[in-house]
Amino acid sequence: MLHKNTKPSLTQKLYRADQVKHLELEAAAKMGLTKFELMQRAGKAVFERCVSLMPNTETYLILVGVGNNAGDGYIAALNAANAGKAVILCAIEPEREVKGDVARAQKAWIDNGGKVQAFETKLLTQCDLIIDALLGIGIAGIIRNEFADVIDAINASLVPVVSVDIPSGLDADTGESLGRCIQADITITFIGIKLGLTTGAGKQSCGQLIFEDLGIGKAFADIARSDASALDMAHFKGLAPRPVHSHKGSYGRLLCVGGNVGMAGAIRLSAEAALRSGTGLVKVYANEGSKVQISAGRPEIMVTSSDLEQALAWATCIVIGPGLGQDDWSKATYDTVLHFCQNNPKPMVIDADALNIMANTASFVTIPDCVMTPHSGEAARLLSVSVEEVEDNRFIFARQVAERYHATCVLKGAGTIIDDEQNAWVCRHGNPGMATAGMGDVLTGIIGSLLAQGVETNLACQYGVSLHAKAGDIVAQKHGQRGMLASDLFDTVRMLINE
């Protein structure tokens, strides 16, 4: 049976911005540190990471605002200058007075011979590294024009960017861009990893995410309740070895329902993914006109177009949706499956056109062990909101799908989110090469396979999503992102599931 490391590490726990903001000083105090000492540690960590990750950079352009993020920037500048780097430090409002620990950090920089100057675009041609300490986690609403103009200039330059704690202009909770957002190459985040750095536009904007707990991470985790957990293949111990005395019936019977005329490929991908993930028997119920295409070249898949009720009774798990379509055959098939499963509960994965029929007919009744796997467009239709709203707050809308349908929601996309109404998880793996036809069908087949083999629902979703995304990363690393096909993942999925 599948096992997962039960105790999340500091790097698995994800937090809201207000938790970090309000509890970091309490955690620091527990460790005998002042706020300024914490700022010193943050600035030093930024510089040290810049040296280790970009060792051949000699001229730093450090951009600061007026908040605590700016204090980290001043300390990073001080460390860089003392190490012999050339440092240009620009404040967006150089004449504006800063207060408290930020003023103390600024004074330390100036007392060391440093200058604070206004930003000019030409400075971007004089540096080989930009440190973004403009805006931190405390901003709300659309950012001001003077910041937006600087962010535009930075994003248009070819100079690598390291963001301090969070890319400036990013909402730390949702990952939404607040009008403009730095596109960082590296983001060094402190104390607790913020939700918005892990999914949607936030995952794109932060580049390589580096976590520094500044020596208070454990103390912080003891007093703050994490809002979600990050998933990584390294967290799973994998499926147990198979007993010698077993047979095909020991590893589940999966029924995949879909494959309307002209859409045979989607359900074929789901079925083959399920076989490669270890299901003993896989059967497809499809439109009569699709049977030949589904079975051609993969004789291990059983295919039928008659007696759906008998096929449903045979299965230990049901997948419905890939290539289902939305015509009369589709709706009649969907109604039969749902009616059967309401009276004969079995684990079920609902995807693609089954979600669209559900959104259009509101014909859903709660089924135990039900998994829904929408992308943002399907989630938007299920909740009667816009795609933009979903993408701007993926954690919230994944929870809403789970709560409305009393199901486990797998919201696909950059940083796929799993939500079971009480808890949320987000996948660290995956890459843009996976934005291609059929990838979701493969994921559906993998999750269905794990459920058919008796893996508990949440674990099947967490492991299935991680396995699928990690396979995509391995294929991309070997052959590149462009041109990746969904079926390219099969061999790698098979390899990973046997580790």
RAGI-V694185 format. One line per field, one symbol per residue. ss: DSSP state (~ for helix, > for strand, _ for the rest). phi: phi as a letter, one per 30 degrees, with the letter a starting at -180 (. if undefined). Layout:
ss: ???
phi: ???
//
This chain:
ss: __>>________>>>_~~~~~~~~~~~~~~____~~~~~~~~~~~~~~~~~~~_____>>>>>>___~~~~~~~~~~~~~~~___>>>>>>________~~~~~~~~~~~~_____>>__~~~~~___>>>>>___________~~~~~~~~~~~~____>>>>_____>______>________>>>>>__>>~~~__~~~~~~~_>>>>>____~~~~~~~____>>>>_~~~>>>_________~~~~_>>>>>______~~~~~~~~~~~~~____>>>>>__~~~~~~~~______>>>___~~~~~~~__>>>>_______~~~~~~~~~~~~~~~~___>>>>_~~~~~~~~~~________>>>___~~~~~~~~___~~~~~~_~~~~~~~~~~~~__>>>>_____>>>____>>>>____~~~____~~~~~~~~~~~~~~____~~~~~~~~~~~~~~~~~~~~~~~______~~~~~~~~~~~~__
phi: .dbbddcddedcdbbdddddddcdddddddcicddddddddddddddddddddbdccccccccbcbddededddddddddddcjddbccbcdbddddcbhddddddddddddjdccbddbeddddcbcacccbdbcdddbidddeddedddedddddcddbccciaeejcddcciddcjbadcddbbcccibddeddcbhddddddidcccbdhibedddddcccddabdcbeddcdiddeddddbbeddcibcccclideibdddddddddedddcjddbbbccbdedcedddddibddddbbbbhddddddddcabcbkeidibcddddddeddddddddcbebebccbhdddddeddchccbebdhcccbdddddddddchbdddddddaddddddddeddchbdccddkdieccbcicbbbbdddjaddddbejddddeedddedddddjddedddddddddddddedddddddbjddidcedddedddddddcd
//
